[in-house]
Amino acid sequence: VQLQASGGGLVRAGDSLTLSCAVSGDTFSSYSVGWFRQAPGKEREFVSAISRSGGSTDVADSVKGRFTISRDNAKNTVYLQMNSLTPEDTAVYYCHILSYWGQGTQVTVSS
């Protein structure tokens, strides 16, 4: 299983970004998928997760109401729509399935 995250970049506070994570293999639709992030000097933290069907999601309090996770099982891809970004959202964002991690995509939010 390989995970390829993309969509990060440098944006201003208040802007939006959508991250994508493409997952190889034929197990994608069988498992929940999550997004995590790690800011400089901090531990990796949970951001959001979505069930295998997409019918159930979980979101960290710190991003609730601003971030939305979704998935397209036909494309083996999970998305993270991020709105109203703040400098506190600056981090490397990782997607995760089973015991596998993507390489991360950097999100930098300037004030």
N, C-alpha and C positions, 0 to 999 in steps of 0.2 A: 504494500500500500504506500502510495506517495501522495503528499499533499502540496499543492502549489498555491500559495497565497499571493494576491496582487491587489492593486488599487490604492495603496498608500500614497502619501505625498505630503507636501507642505501647503497648509491652508491657513486662513485667518480665523480668528475666533468668530463663531457664528455661522461658519460655512458648513457644508455637508460633504461627506465622502461615502462611497460604497465600496466595501472590500468584498473580494471574491476568493473562494478557495475551491480549486478543482481537485477532486480526489480520484486517483486511479484505482482500477480494480472493480470487481463486481459485488463488493460488499456494502457499498455506500448506502443503499436504501434500507439496509438491515439494521442500521445503528444510528443512535443519536450523534450529533456533531456539536462541537462547542467552539467558542472563540474565547481566547484568553489574551491578556496583555501584560507587558512588563515595561515599566518605566525605569529610567536610569536610577540605579541605587536602590531599587525596590524589588520585592519578590513578585513573581508572576501571579496574576490574579484572574479570577473568573470574570467574564464579561456577559456571556450569554450562551444558551444552548437550545437545541431544537430536537424534538423527537424524530424518529425515523420517518414517520408519515408527514411530519410538519404540523401536526395538529396540536402540539403542546410545546410551549416555549418557557424558558426561564431567563430572567434578566437581573443583573446585579442592580442593587439600589442606586448605585452611583451613576448609572446610565439609563435608568428606567424613564420612559417617556421621551427619550432622545434617540435611542438605538433600537433597531428592529432587525431580528434575525429571520432569515427565510432560506428555503432550499428548493432546488429543482432536481428531483431524483432522475429525471430523464437526461440531465446534463451532468450528473455527479458533482454538483456544485452547491456550495452553501454561501450565503451572502450576509453581510452585515451593513445595513444602512445606518449611517451615523449622521445625525442632525444636531444643530446648535452646538457645534464642537467648542470646547474650551481648552486653554493651555494644559489643564489637568488631564486631558485625554491623550496627551503626547506620550507615545509608547511604541514599542514593537508589538504588533498584533499577530497572534498565532492561532491557527485553526488546529483542531484536535479531534481525532476519532480513534476509538479503542486505545491502544497504547502508542499511537503514532502522532507526530507533530509535524506541522509544516515548517518552512524555513523562516517564516515571519515576514511581515511587511511594515515598514516604518511609517508611522503617522506623526507628523509634527504640526502643532497648532500654535501659531504666533498670536500674541495679544495685540 
